[in-house]
Amino acid sequence: MDWNAEWYENKHGFVAEYGRELLSCVPENPDQSILDLGCGTGTLTHALLEKSASVTGLDSSPEMIAKARQLYPGMDFRVLDARLMPWRNRFDIVFSNAALHWIPDHGTLLNAVSRVLKPQGKLVCEFGAHLNILRIREAFRTALERRNLPYTTRFYFPAAEEYGSVLEQAGLRPETMKEFDRPTPLKGGPDGLRNWACQFFREDLNNLREEQRIQIFKEMEDSLKDELWDGSQWVADYRRIRVTAAR
Ligand SMILES: C[S@@+](CC[C@H](N)C(=O)[O-])C[C@H]1O[C@@H](n2cnc3c(N)ncnc32)[C@H](O)[C@@H]1O
């Protein structure tokens, strides 16, 4: 998956803004070391300095890490796939906002998280829950199917109960798990939904001609208008899962 870091900073800054609430689940302790997994352009990695002086940001996208390094020079940022993290017993906290649903195979991912955490270390994360953006996904899928085009976008949006077992299988003990609706206004007025779709359905959209893309956006907007347009902005049907778990 390619990420356009400039576009993300300008149009999707809300992702990190919502993530600030998750910071309250991270204890303050100057001696602890924190990993921000899927750190993107580094907004929350930088904010985590309020909790500890030792913070590392990790992301598989070279574009995102380049932007993070430009915005926060001197901080420790690494380009790495989270499933291939090389450390062992290295971090007190693994923090992650809005990243885990992009990563397939949470068995492998959580084994890696468990390995990099110190004993008693904690995972603090929030990402898309079961039924997240269901209406938007269905509208997109329908528009593709109408043209006999494949819908290949895959996210992992688990329910809390299911995710509890996945954590336990990786040796992580769930402490708190919460699923909740979080209707999310999208920036850009009438263009908000298509701006958002350009990033989130990027892989399927990349294969299409510009005119096809525009027709698909129009069909999505027509079918979602009654439910997700509030008169001045699009409000996406986000559902989140917030988890703390201990090694
Ligand atoms: C929606 S962004 C969230 C960025 C940031 N946490 C925030 O709150 O703004 C999701 C990030 O997850 C990263 N990501 C996706 N798969 C990954 C993987 N396997 N390993 C590490 N990072 C990954 C993407 O590159 C992207 O920067």
PDBQT file of the ligand as one rigid body, heavy atoms in Angstrom, charges set to zero:
ROOT
HETATM    1  C1  LIG A 301      -3.928   5.857   8.861  1.00  0.00    +0.000 C 
HETATM    2  S1  LIG A 301      -2.180   5.860   9.061  1.00  0.00    +0.000 S 
HETATM    3  C2  LIG A 301      -2.050   6.270  10.804  1.00  0.00    +0.000 C 
HETATM    4  C3  LIG A 301      -0.776   7.019  11.102  1.00  0.00    +0.000 C 
HETATM    5  C4  LIG A 301      -0.619   7.532  12.542  1.00  0.00    +0.000 C 
HETATM    6  N1  LIG A 301      -0.590   6.469  13.512  1.00  0.00    +0.000 N 
HETATM    7  C5  LIG A 301      -1.685   8.561  12.900  1.00  0.00    +0.000 C 
HETATM    8  O1  LIG A 301      -2.366   8.379  13.903  1.00  0.00    +0.000 OA
HETATM    9  O2  LIG A 301      -1.788   9.576  12.162  1.00  0.00    +0.000 OA
HETATM   10  C6  LIG A 301      -1.739   4.125   9.033  1.00  0.00    +0.000 C 
HETATM   11  C7  LIG A 301      -0.235   3.877   8.963  1.00  0.00    +0.000 C 
HETATM   12  O3  LIG A 301       0.028   2.483   9.152  1.00  0.00    +0.000 OA
HETATM   13  C8  LIG A 301       1.179   2.169   8.383  1.00  0.00    +0.000 C 
HETATM   14  N2  LIG A 301       1.287   0.718   8.166  1.00  0.00    +0.000 N 
HETATM   15  C9  LIG A 301       0.478  -0.064   7.415  1.00  0.00    +0.000 A 
HETATM   16  N3  LIG A 301       0.920  -1.333   7.419  1.00  0.00    +0.000 NA
HETATM   17  C10 LIG A 301       2.045  -1.354   8.192  1.00  0.00    +0.000 A 
HETATM   18  C11 LIG A 301       2.958  -2.380   8.569  1.00  0.00    +0.000 A 
HETATM   19  N4  LIG A 301       2.815  -3.648   8.159  1.00  0.00    +0.000 N 
HETATM   20  N5  LIG A 301       3.999  -2.045   9.381  1.00  0.00    +0.000 NA
HETATM   21  C12 LIG A 301       4.160  -0.765   9.803  1.00  0.00    +0.000 A 
HETATM   22  N6  LIG A 301       3.331   0.239   9.460  1.00  0.00    +0.000 NA
HETATM   23  C13 LIG A 301       2.291  -0.044   8.671  1.00  0.00    +0.000 A 
HETATM   24  C14 LIG A 301       0.939   2.943   7.089  1.00  0.00    +0.000 C 
HETATM   25  O4  LIG A 301       2.114   3.073   6.324  1.00  0.00    +0.000 OA
HETATM   26  C15 LIG A 301       0.383   4.253   7.604  1.00  0.00    +0.000 C 
HETATM   27  O5  LIG A 301       1.378   5.225   7.811  1.00  0.00    +0.000 OA
ENDROOT
TORSDOF 0
